Amino acid sequence: MNTCPCGSGASYTDCCQPIHLNPSNALLPEQLMRARYCAHVLGLVDFVIETYHPSCQAEQEREQIAASVQSQWLKLEVLGHAKGSHEDEGFVHFKAHFSDGQQAHCLEENSRFLRHNHRWYYIDGTFPDTPLQPKIGRNDPCRCGSGKKFKKCCG
């Protein structure tokens, strides 16, 4: 059994692969978030772009998204999940550990997902404020290590 890169403990064929084949198979925001992380590990740029909410116009940011996928993704920790203000909104708080080839990093985010036409999409996220990692502004360098502005990368 090949364990899924998302850290669920299940096999890839039973976990993220069905969602990679058809994103509508994600019944919960956490399932889509795990599949998006797994897509980063496997280099599935098209899947990552396809699972952004249509309002994000992710195709226009293909180059930046592809660059973020190229990191060496090491581990995913799901810290929690919550329902949103309505049944078509949900949140997943996670830490994604990765290396840029020179040093290890940790991206912590509270991601927001919206369900549109019976399918979950990633719409945006916030970074927790901590003394070691203050709130990031849209024009600050992205924490993923791409070297791009946050608004042109993970924002």
Secondary structure, 3 states (H helix, E strand, C coil): CCECCCCCCCEHHHCCHHHHHCHHHCCCHHHHHHHHHHHHHHCCHHHHHHCECHHHCHHHHHHHHHHHHCCEEEEEEEEEEEECCCCCEEEEEEEEEEECCCCEEEEEEEEEEEEECCEEEEEEEECCCCCCCCCCCCCCECCCCCCCEHHHCCC
